[in-house]
Structures are given as C-alpha cells and as structure tokens.
Amino acid sequence: MTDTLTPSTNPSTPAAPVYTVTQERKIVTAIPGPKSAELQARRLATVSGGVASALPVYIKKANGAILVDVDGNQFIDLGAGIGVTTIGHTETSVVAAAVAQTQDFIHTLFTITPYEEYVRVCELLAEHTPGDFPKKSVLINSGAEAVENGVKIARKYTGRRAVAVLDHAYHGRTVLTMAMNYKAMPYATGYGPLASDVYHAPSSYPYHDGLSGADAAARTIAYLEKVVGPTDLACLVVEPIQGEGGFMVPAEGFFTALQTWCTANGVVMIADEIQSGMARTGKYYASEHFGWTPDLVLTAKGIAGGMPLAAVTGRAEIMDASQPGGLGGTFGGNPVSCAAAIAVFESIERNDLLAEGARIEKTLRAGLGALKDKHDIIGDIRGRGAMIAIELVQPGTGDTTKEPNSAAVSKISAYAAQHGVLLLTAGTYGNVLRFLPSLAVTDVLLADALSVIDDAIAAL
Ligand code: PLZ
C-alpha cells in the first residue's frame, strides 16, 4: 500500500484490465447443466422461497463481460448483476485494491476509529457528482439504505414529513422503500402496513403519454400541490432514467421544471442514481444528460465494482443538518469496499470509460434499430449509454395502442439464456428487455448477442 491515497494510483496496477476468461459465448451443456441442477436442488432445501433467481445457472467465475457457470458454459452478461459490475467483472485493478486492503485491515467501524479510504471515497464523490458547490457524503451498504438515508436527511433538513416519488419507480425492498415502489407485486403485497406519507406522482413516459417535458412536469406539480401541498413535502425522489420501471427517459425539460418548483418551495430534490450512475450512461451521473442538479445524489451498485457500498452525497448544508450519530451503521463504508471504489473511480479515468458508454449506446442503437425494422413487436428503443431498453408490444400496435407483450419478453430472454446470452427483463408490465452490460463488453460480443436476439424473435 502507498503511504497516502492522494494521489492514489497504485504503481503495481496494470494500465488496462487483463482478461482471465476468453471473451466469448460458449454453451457446452443443456441450460441449466447437470451441476447447476444439483445446486438448485440443494438451494430449494435451504434458501428462502422469497428469493428468486432469473436464471438458475450457478456461477463459478466471472471476468470482463462473461459469466462462466459450474458446467463450463460461458454467457455474455448483458445484466452486470443489475448494473453493478459496470467496469467489468473482476476488473484487475479492483481485485488488486480489494486484496491489498484485506491484508491491511478489513474492519474497524468508521464511527469508532476512522480511516483514509472512507474520506477518499467522499472526496471522489464530491468531485464527480453533479453540482459545483460544497458537497458531503455518508457511506452505507445498499441502494435501499441510500434511499432510506436520503429521506431521513431531507426530513431532518426541512423539518417536513412527506416523501414524493414518481410512477413506475423502484427504490428498494426495505419497509420504507417498498412503499416508494410503483409495483405492489412482488415488492409490497402482504408486507404491509406500508410507510405513511409517501405520495406517488405522475412521471414522464414519452412513448406512452406523448407529453412535452414542460407539460409532464406541470401535471406532476399540479398533483403534488393538490395531494400533499409543498409546505409538508420534504423531498421528491426521482430516478433520472427509471431502472426496473423500464429505462424511461423523461421528455426534455421535465427535470429542470421540477427542480425549479422544488427550489422555489424548499423541497429537497433527490436523484436516485443507484442504477443510472457511476459511468453507466456515458456520464458519471445520468442527471447530467438532462441539465439539472440534484440536491442529493444516491449512489450504489456500480461504485465498488461488485463490493457492497452505497452513498448519499449532496449539498453540505443539507448533509450537515443531521446530529452526530444520526447517520451511519456497522458496515457502512467498509474499508475493502472503499478501496475497491477508489480503484473503480481511477479505472474510469485511466481507461476513459465514459467513452465506452457512448460506444455501447451507438452499437446497441444501430443493432436494435435494424431489429425494429424487421420485427414489429419492438415498439420503442430508449436509454442512454450502457443502459438501453426495448419495449415490446403486440404485433402492429407499436404506433397505436402499444399493448404490452410480456409473453415475448419472457420467451426472448429464455431463448437468449439457452443460447448463452444473459438478458434482463424490466417494465411495469413485464414488457421491457434491458441491456445493462458492463462497459467492458466489446462490439463483437454485442453483435453476437444481437444475432441471438434476432433469432429469438424469429422463433416466437
Ligand atoms: N433504486 C433505482 O435500481 C436496485 C433491484 C433488483 P439495493 N435495483 C435492482 C432486485 O430485484 O433486487 C435499486 C435501483 C434503484 C434502489 C435500488 C435498491 O438497491 O442495493 O438492491 O437495495
């Protein structure tokens, strides 16, 4: 370990990631293979039935954009653990940093005896989150915990109770966040009573509502003024590009109009960038695409290359409104996770990974556009960077009623899995296929995956 983390480039870090798995798709057994089937039987005996898995193949190794299962099958990973291994699985410098940190110390608890790695991550967050003003952070363990803390911090700062979210949102599975999700099933059904003072306002969903950003924002604001009233509203929590909801990109001007209203009314505007942040969309944070500056930004998933870490970052005066001891937790800002996060930020800079997001968007849009010309069940292509989705509709309804086609979504993702492409589904109506690859995915792998999807649609 170097004496100081600032500047923190580890001299032993290779310039670019070194791949330990061939970056190719390879299917050698039925899917799932025999060893996965054996593990699945053991799992059913001891793992809660409340925990689902999209594809019951058990993973032995993961590197770059490839997952290798226990039977030796190799999958092109277009999900990256739902947007977590953004800079690639087992990225060389992240592994080196995490291993080195485990040898120095694994835990002290920052609220007992602090360490530089935590401070360095907060410095990097202050530097790379949107907004040119003094910023502070708290580190926690998961996305849902970041949402919970964002709400707490906004309530403390404003002295207000109510929380607003947008339709089609997903914010987590804890007791507060399950009340903030749009979909009751499977996230809230049977787990009530739900947290009170959570209000669901209309969002901007251009493919379906056809509204301009200004008109969609006027609708959202009219709802909040009527149903909550701004003087009781602590915060408005938005995903700049909605994740589980189906990668909806709001119409131009939607967020800036909401921000103007929030600022005028003392409402803290929180960007849940848990899925869209950390270089996923060709910028550090997706909010930057829309020309607005959140008061608080929530980071998780991609920040530490797969190690658990999350953060709330925002205006110093809001972050400092909490009393000492009001924020924190045993594992929050774990040193190994922090070391990995520092390596992630450095890798993004060193390897110019923001450009990779732009490359992936270009390749996917071209390939998916060609598929849309061929197959009339593809209604919409949307997203930014390495966060692109297609919405599937009933044949011929793409320009009219846009009827959801969840059957096609399930069949295409199942076909893709059988042929070595891991593709995630999304959408309020199960009508969206999302492409959320790591930035390490090559154009060759993307072209290969798109040819599988083309075959999958043809086979419907
Ligand atoms: N906010 C925008 O995308 C996590 C959930 C997958 P946690 N999304 C993936 C699943 O089925 O569990 C997410 C998100 C946004 C919050 C969260 C919650 O993050 O780290 O899963 O708690």
Boltz pocket constraint, residues with backbone or C-beta under 6 A from the ligand:
constraints:
  - pocket:
      binder: B
      contacts: [[A, 82], [A, 141], [A, 142], [A, 143], [A, 144], [A, 145], [A, 147], [A, 170], [A, 171], [A, 172], [A, 173], [A, 239], [A, 243], [A, 244], [A, 272], [A, 273], [A, 274], [A, 275], [A, 276], [A, 300], [A, 301]]
      max_distance: 6.0
